Amino acid sequence: MITKRGSQNREPLNESGYHLKGWLTLGVAVLQDNDDEKKLELWFANDHHAGYTIEIGVVGFEFARDYKPERDGPMVALMPDPETPEGESR
């Protein structure tokens, strides 16, 4: 459910239509579209911007741009979590 916080519309990651694919650096998440595995995006940690925000944990992330490894460099991929169904990442 999207919640309003000042000028932000915040939505938890698990309701956003994306999942966390990995990290480019600390505070820069690589999110993948749940319906299009080729669609990868960079989202920057920023709790204080106006607009749509995806919450990962308690931190808000804002959209930056599409992710291209040849331009942005490699990401640190998440390891499968054996405690979640089908080894999904948390």
BAGU-462033 format. One line per 5 residues: number of its first residue (from 0); their letters; for each residue x, y, z of N, C-alpha, C, CB. Coordinates in pm, 1 decimal. Glycine has a CB too. Example, Ala and Ser with C-alpha at 12.3 -4.5 7.8 and 13.67 -1.06 7.14 Angstrom:
2
0) as) 1319.0:-569.0:780.0:1230.0:-450.0:780.0:1320.0:-330.0:780.0:1130.8:-447.3:904.6; 1285.0:-225.0:708.0:1367.0:-106.0:714.0:1290.0:3.0:787.0:1408.4:-59.8:572.5
END
This chain:
90
0) mitkr) 84.2:-117.2:0.0:0.0:0.0:0.0:89.4:124.6:0.0:-96.1:-0.8:122.2; 61.8:214.4:-88.4:135.2:340.4:-94.0:87.3:429.6:19.2:116.8:410.6:-231.8; 183.4:483.9:93.6:149.9:578.0:200.1:208.2:714.0:165.7:202.6:528.5:337.6; 142.8:816.5:212.9:185.5:954.2:188.4:265.8:1000.9:309.1:62.7:1048.6:162.1; 386.4:1053.8:283.2:468.7:1113.3:388.5:519.3:1246.4:334.8:588.5:1018.4:431.1
5) gsqnr) 452.8:1354.1:373.8:487.8:1485.2:320.0:467.2:1485.8:169.5:633.6:1522.2:355.1; 574.1:1513.5:94.2:564.3:1516.2:-52.2:603.0:1382.8:-115.1:652.7:1626.3:-108.4; 616.5:1279.4:-32.1:653.8:1147.1:-82.9:533.6:1053.5:-88.8:763.0:1085.7:4.4; 537.7:964.8:-187.5:448.3:849.6:-194.8:537.3:728.2:-174.8:367.8:843.2:-332.7; 528.7:664.2:-56.8:619.6:554.8:-20.8:548.6:420.3:-33.9:673.0:573.3:123.2
10) eplne) 623.1:323.0:-87.1:568.1:188.9:-106.5:674.6:86.9:-67.4:521.2:167.4:-254.5; 636.1:-16.4:9.8:733.4:-120.1:43.9:779.0:-195.6:-80.8:673.6:-217.9:146.0; 902.8:-240.4:-78.8:959.4:-312.1:-193.4:871.3:-428.9:-235.7:1099.5:-362.5:-160.2; 821.3:-506.8:-138.2:744.5:-626.9:-172.5:609.2:-597.1:-236.6:723.3:-709.5:-49.3; 567.6:-471.1:-237.7:441.6:-433.2:-303.0:465.0:-347.5:-427.4:352.3:-357.8:-204.7
15) sgyhl) 590.4:-322.7:-461.0:624.3:-225.9:-565.2:626.0:-281.5:-707.1:756.5:-168.0:-535.6; 629.0:-412.1:-721.9:643.6:-470.2:-855.6:788.7:-493.2:-893.4:578.5:-380.8:-958.3; 878.9:-469.9:-797.2:1021.8:-491.2:-815.9:1074.0:-583.6:-707.2:1098.3:-357.2:-814.8; 1192.4:-635.8:-728.7:1263.8:-706.7:-622.1:1410.8:-666.4:-627.8:1247.6:-862.5:-635.9; 1477.8:-684.9:-515.1:1617.8:-646.5:-504.0:1703.9:-751.1:-572.7:1659.4:-629.7:-356.0
20) kgwlt) 1774.7:-708.6:-675.9:1863.0:-797.8:-751.5:2004.3:-796.4:-693.1:1866.6:-756.9:-900.1; 2047.9:-679.3:-642.9:2181.0:-667.2:-585.9:2211.1:-522.9:-551.8:2286.0:-721.9:-681.7; 2338.0:-495.8:-525.8:2383.8:-361.5:-488.8:2496.5:-319.9:-580.6:2429.6:-356.5:-341.1; 2495.9:-194.5:-623.9:2607.9:-140.4:-699.6:2715.2:-94.3:-600.7:2562.0:-22.7:-792.3; 2674.7:-17.1:-503.3:2758.6:24.8:-391.1:2666.0:41.7:-271.5:2838.3:158.5:-423.0
25) lgvav) 2721.8:77.5:-158.7:2640.5:104.5:-41.1:2542.7:217.4:-72.1:2729.4:140.6:80.7; 2415.3:191.5:-54.8:2313.7:292.4:-80.5:2265.5:301.8:-223.8:2364.9:422.4:-40.4; 2316.2:214.9:-311.3:2271.0:213.6:-451.5:2223.6:71.8:-483.6:2386.5:259.3:-550.9; 2091.7:55.8:-488.7:2030.9:-74.9:-510.8:2003.8:-97.3:-658.7:1901.2:-88.1:-430.7; 2016.3:-222.4:-701.5:1976.6:-262.7:-836.1:1845.4:-339.5:-820.2:2088.9:-350.6:-908.2
30) lqdnd) 1737.6:-282.9:-872.4:1607.0:-346.4:-864.7:1569.7:-402.7:-1000.5:1500.2:-247.0:-815.9; 1501.4:-517.3:-996.2:1457.2:-583.0:-1119.0:1305.6:-586.6:-1120.2:1516.2:-726.5:-1131.2; 1248.8:-556.1:-1234.1:1104.3:-559.7:-1253.3:1056.5:-704.2:-1240.8:1064.4:-499.6:-1391.7; 950.9:-726.6:-1164.8:898.1:-862.3:-1146.6:840.3:-921.2:-1274.9:791.7:-862.0:-1039.2; 798.0:-836.2:-1367.4:735.2:-883.3:-1490.8:828.6:-882.1:-1611.3:615.1:-799.4:-1521.0
35) dekkl) 947.1:-823.7:-1596.1:1041.0:-812.3:-1708.1:1182.9:-828.3:-1655.9:1024.6:-676.0:-1781.9; 1237.8:-949.6:-1665.4:1369.3:-977.7:-1606.8:1482.1:-897.2:-1670.6:1400.0:-1124.6:-1619.2; 1457.7:-840.3:-1788.7:1561.2:-759.3:-1853.7:1562.6:-615.0:-1802.5:1540.3:-759.7:-2004.7; 1457.2:-575.5:-1731.6:1446.9:-437.3:-1682.5:1513.4:-425.5:-1545.8:1298.4:-392.4:-1674.2; 1632.3:-366.3:-1544.7:1708.1:-343.4:-1422.0:1724.2:-192.8:-1403.0:1847.6:-414.8:-1427.1
40) elwfa) 1707.4:-145.9:-1279.3:1713.7:-3.7:-1251.6:1800.3:24.1:-1129.6:1573.8:52.7:-1231.1; 1863.7:141.8:-1128.6:1937.5:188.4:-1012.1:1847.0:277.9:-929.0:2066.4:263.8:-1054.0; 1845.8:252.2:-799.8:1769.4:331.5:-703.9:1865.0:374.9:-593.6:1647.7:250.6:-645.7; 1867.3:505.0:-564.0:1957.6:561.9:-464.7:1885.4:580.7:-331.7:2014.7:695.7:-514.1; 1953.9:547.5:-222.5:1900.2:573.2:-89.1:1886.1:724.1:-71.8:1992.0:511.8:22.4
45) ndhha) 1764.4:767.8:-43.3:1738.4:910.2:-23.2:1602.7:923.9:44.0:1743.0:989.5:-158.7; 1604.5:942.8:173.6:1479.3:955.9:249.1:1416.3:1094.2:238.4:1504.0:924.2:393.8; 1483.1:1188.3:173.3:1437.1:1327.4:179.9:1409.3:1389.0:43.6:1538.7:1410.6:251.4; 1359.5:1311.3:-49.9:1325.4:1368.0:-180.1:1174.6:1366.3:-198.2:1394.8:1290.4:-294.5; 1126.0:1445.7:-291.1:983.0:1449.2:-321.3:953.3:1349.5:-431.8:937.8:1592.0:-362.4
50) gytie) 843.3:1277.8:-419.7:801.9:1186.5:-525.5:789.5:1043.2:-477.8:898.9:1192.9:-639.4; 786.9:952.8:-575.0:769.8:810.1:-548.2:896.3:753.0:-483.6:736.6:733.7:-678.8; 877.9:677.4:-376.9:987.4:618.7:-300.2:957.5:472.3:-274.3:1009.1:694.4:-167.0; 1055.4:387.0:-298.2:1043.5:246.2:-260.6:1122.7:225.8:-132.2:1094.9:151.0:-375.0; 1058.4:165.8:-33.2:1124.7:137.7:93.4:1189.8:0.6:90.2:1025.5:146.6:209.3
55) igvvg) 1318.9:-2.5:119.4:1392.0:-127.3:138.2:1432.4:-127.4:284.8:1518.3:-140.0:40.1; 1368.4:-213.3:362.1:1383.7:-205.4:507.1:1314.5:-78.9:554.9:1534.4:-206.6:549.1; 1388.4:8.1:621.7:1331.1:134.1:670.0:1382.9:253.6:590.9:1362.3:152.9:818.1; 1461.5:229.9:486.9:1522.9:336.7:409.3:1446.4:357.0:279.0:1671.1:305.1:380.8; 1422.4:482.2:244.6:1357.1:516.3:119.1:1458.1:526.8:6.4:1280.2:646.7:132.8
60) fefar) 1420.3:478.3:-110.9:1505.6:482.8:-230.0:1431.3:553.4:-341.7:1548.3:340.1:-274.3; 1505.3:637.3:-416.6:1447.4:706.9:-531.2:1507.9:653.1:-660.6:1470.2:859.7:-520.0; 1427.9:652.9:-767.2:1473.3:606.6:-897.5:1582.9:699.1:-949.6:1355.6:599.6:-997.5; 1688.6:638.8:-1005.9:1796.9:716.9:-1065.7:1798.8:700.3:-1217.1:1932.1:675.4:-1006.6; 1815.3:575.6:-1263.3:1821.2:548.3:-1407.7:1822.3:397.3:-1428.4:1947.7:614.5:-1473.5
65) dykpe) 1821.8:357.4:-1554.6:1834.2:215.2:-1584.4:1975.5:168.7:-1548.1:1803.1:186.7:-1734.8; 1990.1:38.8:-1525.0:2120.4:-18.7:-1490.8:2177.1:-91.6:-1610.7:2109.1:-114.3:-1370.2; 2296.9:-55.0:-1649.3:2369.7:-122.5:-1757.1:2508.5:-156.0:-1704.0:2377.9:-33.1:-1887.3; 2541.0:-284.9:-1689.8:2670.9:-324.1:-1634.1:2789.3:-265.3:-1709.6:2682.5:-473.8:-1633.3; 2777.8:-253.4:-1841.8:2889.8:-200.6:-1920.0:2916.1:-52.7:-1890.1:2862.5:-219.0:-2069.0
70) rdgpm) 2816.3:18.8:-1844.1:2831.8:159.6:-1809.0:2854.6:178.5:-1658.8:2708.8:238.2:-1853.3; 2779.0:104.0:-1577.8:2776.8:126.3:-1433.6:2870.4:36.1:-1354.8:2639.0:108.2:-1383.3; 2920.6:-68.5:-1417.9:3006.1:-163.2:-1347.8:2925.0:-277.5:-1288.5:3084.7:-92.6:-1238.4; 2993.9:-378.6:-1236.3:2924.3:-495.9:-1185.3:2854.8:-468.9:-1051.9:3021.5:-610.5:-1170.0; 2746.5:-539.3:-1030.3:2678.0:-528.9:-902.0:2720.6:-644.9:-812.6:2524.0:-527.7:-921.1
75) valmp) 2697.0:-628.1:-684.2:2715.5:-737.3:-589.3:2581.2:-807.3:-581.0:2765.2:-686.4:-446.9; 2574.4:-927.2:-637.9:2448.3:-1001.3:-642.2:2416.1:-1057.1:-505.0:2454.7:-1114.9:-745.9; 2288.1:-1075.7:-480.3:2243.7:-1133.8:-354.4:2255.2:-1285.3:-359.6:2099.4:-1092.0:-323.1; 2291.2:-1343.2:-248.3:2296.5:-1488.7:-237.9:2156.7:-1539.9:-204.1:2400.5:-1534.2:-130.2; 2116.2:-1655.1:-256.5:1986.2:-1711.2:-218.5:1981.7:-1736.2:-69.0:1958.1:-1841.9:-295.3
80) dpetp) 1867.7:-1710.6:-9.6:1848.3:-1729.9:133.9:1780.8:-1864.5:155.7:1763.8:-1614.0:196.1; 1848.1:-1962.1:217.6:1790.4:-2095.5:235.0:1669.2:-2098.1:327.5:1894.9:-2188.7:288.2; 1645.4:-1990.4:403.9:1533.0:-1987.6:496.7:1405.9:-1932.1:434.3:1569.0:-1906.3:617.5; 1412.9:-1882.0:310.9:1292.6:-1831.3:245.6:1248.0:-1932.1:140.3:1317.7:-1691.1:181.6; 1119.7:-1927.8:102.2:1070.3:-2023.3:3.5:1150.4:-2020.8:-125.7:925.5:-1995.7:-26.6
85) egesr) 1182.0:-2136.1:-177.9:1249.9:-2154.0:-305.4:1383.1:-2080.5:-312.2:1161.1:-2107.7:-417.1; 1446.3:-2056.5:-195.3:1576.8:-1993.8:-193.1:1579.1:-1849.4:-238.9:1668.3:-2071.1:-276.0; 1462.7:-1778.7:-227.6:1456.4:-1639.8:-269.8:1548.4:-1554.9:-183.4:1312.3:-1587.4:-263.0; 1595.9:-1445.0:-239.8:1675.1:-1349.5:-163.4:1583.3:-1264.9:-76.9:1759.2:-1260.2:-256.8; 1635.3:-1220.1:35.9:1555.8:-1129.5:121.5:1573.9:-988.8:76.8:1594.7:-1142.5:269.0
END
